[in-house]
Amino acid sequence: MLQTLYDYFWWERLWLPVNLTWADLEDRDGRVYAKASDLYITLPLALLFLIVRYFFELYVATPLAALLNIKEKTRLRAPPNPTLEHFYQTSGKQPKQAEVELLSRQSGLSGRQIERWFRRRRNQDRPSLLKKFREASWRFTFYLIAFIAGMAVIVDKPWFYDMKKVWEGYPIQSTIPSQYWYYMIELSFYWSLLFSIASDVKRKDFKEQIIHHVATIILISFSWFANYIRAGTLIMALHDSSDYLLESAKMFNYAGWKNTCNNIFIVFAIVFIITRLVILPFWILHCTVVYPLELYPAFFGYYFFNSMMGVLQLLHVFWAYFILRMAHKFITGKLVEDERSDPEETESSEGEEAIAGGGAKSRPLANGHPVGHPVVSNNHHYQTCSSCPQSHLLQSQRRWSGYHRCPLLWLKSGRWWASGWSHFPPRFLCCWTVLRHPGKQKSEKKEE
């Protein structure tokens, strides 16, 4: 049974043009041809890449991050809470309002405390800045070396300048050592990316990244044993030409060099559009779709290879949309992060109360202020209050009995009924309400 499947999988009519067999690609007269068995070495090489990456990130990327003053942001950890942790792991990371109310009854925490717990818990799962920098440094180093090596492999070849020579003598085309190692190293690297994708920084295009890695591995493998090597080297070098620019832009972004990051990203966007949306479809794909039919009738391998190339091209269009949108925002001066990234959520203002693991409910008032609506003041006696419909700015001209608050909170507290209107603050300035003390209007106009 297995032998039958093996024989059917390697049937010549699937992978080779008509009237050709695998015997035609056996080594003879000092000429070496590509074989499927050559690819076995890529799996141990992929494991070697993971080891090299570990030491690179430890002894190269980490000191470089320290040199660039990349510091970790202190994150508040969510306290242990079995009820909330079970919901987080099984039901979702962002509970809806009805679910928050249910969890509040189950855990004894207020709705605000539950929302804060989930925010902190989500931040715990987000990768650190140092981890992002290490990963970008590793990929930048490989892509840059791979691009230089790839250009060295193909720049002196006649098919680099004349696409029709890619198929000259196909498939009886021998390989040279530089092509062999270029293929083995590239394929091993993409295997290592696939092995480490679960532990790498997860972005919004996580599924598309998996599809890309799998399609790339299939394309490199097929182009090797089907002797599409000349076309394969062109495609790999074309892809590496822009990847190192993207990774370098990420590195400068993590280091806080925003202008350098933006400039490199604009260059990357230009190179990406030219290589992936112009050269690849109108030169490379034209070369792999049109020229082979001038030599042989279409066969399964021909359709398979070009179908996988179509998958890659769709991914390029998908990524080009995000790249162009980000480039437009860079040019117009808007602050932009990597739109594929999951941004870290910030903690609420300084008045945030601590969350106990058991979760006893806080008192409704603390220091005269409703819990959950802290008042934040600065050296100029400006306050903001989250109780208002929007973020309102308050200003008091003098200290007033500790009640530097929004009029809404002052009325809600009931202090006005007990103390009388004579203790109303001299002036509150709110973006939607202005209340003034009658006896102070003249002096306030002079101050203004």
C-alpha angles and dihedrals in degrees: 000000000000091000090053091052090046093051092046093049092053095042108142094227090064099053108019134054120260119291092020127108137185088260088069089063098053118120114265140154092014092303116127122207131195117265132189090235089066089072094065090083092063094076096059088040089055090055088049089053090055090053093047089048092053093054092041092055091045101046104023112023097041096052089045090053090051090050090054090049095243105169131187118246113234109244126201109232122224110248117243111277117161094198096053093039092054091051091046093053099041110026109027148296097248112048119202123238094265090050091049090055091049092049089048091059092045098047102031092236127127120251091252092052091051092050090050092049092053091046091053092043092053090049090053090060094048116098118254123247091248091054091052091049093049092051093047091048092053094048093044091053094049097043092048093049091043092051093050091046092046093052090049089054098050108024094085095044120103093227089062087071101029115041094196090067089065087081098037105131093357127203095011092073119135123218131232127215094254091057091047095054093041089056096043094049095046093047092046091051093053090048088054091050090052092048093050099038092101092058098036124093107293117223134185090264092056094129092046089051091055091049090049094050093047093046091048093050091049093047095048092046095047094044089053102051093034089051096242085138099130092052090042095056090051092051095048094048090048092054094047091053093079105023096077090053091056093049092048090051089053091051093053090045092055089047091054096246093136099168093049090046092050094048093049091046091055089052090048091051091052093047092045094051093046096046102035102033101031114022097034099051099032100039112017098035090042087053094051096041105040110027099053091058089061089064107031139011115261115276136181095271090054092054093042095052095047092045090057089047087054090054090053091048091054089052089051090054090048092052093041089062092058093042094052092046092051092044090053091053091048091052093048091050099248120146109253135178126190101296090212090060125094103234120226116252117234126229119251121257127303095275092072111137123223121259118228119214093235091042112224108188118253123240115270092241131037120184090343094305125109110251112254094028104082122182115227119199133182135197091284094056093249116151135190124204126198091201091078119087089253136013100291127193118225128192130188122190095208140010110277120191093299092293101119091146143124114280088242092060092043091054092042093053093060092226091124091064093052099041101032131233092288090082094055110128115264093240137001120185113201126166091239104022131046117186120178134189107244094226095052102051096100095049091046092054089054091050091050 
